Each structure stands twice: as C-alpha cells, then as structure tokens.
C-alpha cells in the first residue's frame, strides 16, 4: 500500500502509465484524501481525464464540502465546473 504523497506524485507525473496514474487517483479516493483530489481537479497541467477522475472521486470519497467550494469559486474550466455541479446535486 502506497502513501497518499506517493499516490499524488504518481498522478501528476507524466512518466507512469495511464493505468498507474488512474490507480494512484483511485488510491487517493479510497484514502479519503479530499485536499489532494481537489488539487488534482484544479491543476491546469494535468490532462482532463485525470482531472475528471479526481472530480468524480471527490464525490465518492465524501468530499462534498470541498467539492462545493471549488465548484462555487469558479476556478475550473466550464465542463469540470458543470460536472461538479451535477455531482453535488446527486
């Protein structure tokens, strides 16, 4: 089992495979690492599918308060912001 810090680094590093990066994001979800997931969602340099996976993970990890904050602050691109609103309505 890896540490959240390692999982975060794997998620943002372009060297690991797509599957490894997705698994790292999933590990952050399983660990309830809301703040790290929020950072991933807001990272401009991170590819969209990884940002979306982190966004969906925030809903699964019960990070709704933090999710609401980043959605309402409007710092996300429109598609992620829209998806975030939809997740909050569920």
C-alpha positions as CSV (number, residue, x, y, z in Angstrom):
1,X,0.0,0.0,0.0
2,X,1.5,3.3,-1.0
3,X,1.3,6.6,0.9
4,X,-1.0,9.4,-0.3
5,X,2.0,11.6,-1.0
6,X,3.4,8.9,-3.4
7,X,0.0,8.5,-5.0
8,X,-0.3,12.2,-5.6
9,X,3.2,12.3,-7.2
10,X,2.3,9.3,-9.4
11,X,-0.9,11.0,-10.5
12,X,0.9,14.2,-11.6
13,X,4.0,12.6,-13.0
14,X,3.8,12.0,-16.8
15,X,6.3,9.1,-16.7
16,X,4.0,6.3,-15.2
17,X,1.4,4.6,-17.4
18,X,-2.1,5.9,-17.7
19,X,-3.3,2.9,-15.6
20,X,-0.8,3.6,-12.9
21,X,-1.8,7.2,-12.7
22,X,-5.5,6.2,-12.6
23,X,-4.8,3.7,-9.9
24,X,-3.0,6.4,-7.9
25,X,-6.0,8.7,-8.1
26,X,-8.2,5.8,-7.0
27,X,-6.0,5.2,-4.0
28,X,-6.4,8.8,-3.0
29,X,-10.2,8.4,-3.3
30,X,-10.0,5.2,-1.2
31,X,-7.9,7.1,1.4
32,X,-10.4,10.0,1.5
33,X,-7.6,12.5,0.5
34,X,-10.0,15.3,-0.3
35,X,-7.5,18.1,-0.4
36,X,-5.1,16.2,-2.7
37,X,-8.0,15.3,-5.0
38,X,-9.1,19.0,-5.1
39,X,-5.6,20.0,-6.1
40,X,-5.6,17.5,-8.9
41,X,-9.0,18.7,-10.1
42,X,-7.7,22.3,-10.3
43,X,-4.3,21.5,-11.9
44,X,-4.1,23.2,-15.3
45,X,-1.1,21.0,-16.4
46,X,-2.9,17.7,-15.7
47,X,-4.8,16.0,-18.5
48,X,-8.5,16.3,-18.5
49,X,-9.3,12.6,-17.9
50,X,-7.2,12.6,-14.8
51,X,-8.8,15.8,-13.5
52,X,-12.3,14.3,-14.2
53,X,-11.4,11.1,-12.4
54,X,-10.3,13.1,-9.4
55,X,-13.5,15.2,-9.5
56,X,-15.7,12.0,-9.6
57,X,-13.5,10.6,-6.8
58,X,-14.3,13.6,-4.7
59,X,-18.0,12.7,-4.8
60,X,-17.2,9.0,-4.0
61,X,-14.9,10.0,-1.1
62,X,-17.5,12.2,0.5
63,X,-15.6,15.4,-0.1
64,X,-18.8,17.3,-0.9
65,X,-17.9,20.4,1.2
66,X,-14.6,20.9,-0.6
67,X,-16.1,20.0,-3.9
68,X,-18.8,22.6,-3.4
69,X,-16.1,25.2,-2.6
70,X,-14.1,24.6,-5.7
71,X,-17.2,24.5,-7.9
72,X,-18.6,27.7,-6.5
73,X,-15.3,29.6,-6.7
74,X,-15.4,29.1,-10.4
75,X,-11.7,28.2,-10.8
76,X,-12.5,25.2,-13.0
77,X,-13.0,25.1,-16.7
78,X,-16.6,25.1,-17.6
79,X,-17.0,21.4,-18.3
80,X,-15.5,20.4,-15.0
81,X,-17.5,23.0,-13.2
82,X,-20.7,21.7,-14.8
83,X,-19.8,18.1,-13.9
84,X,-19.1,19.2,-10.4
85,X,-22.5,20.9,-10.0
86,X,-24.1,17.7,-11.3
87,X,-22.2,15.6,-8.8
88,X,-23.3,17.9,-6.0
89,X,-27.0,17.5,-7.0
90,X,-26.9,13.7,-6.6
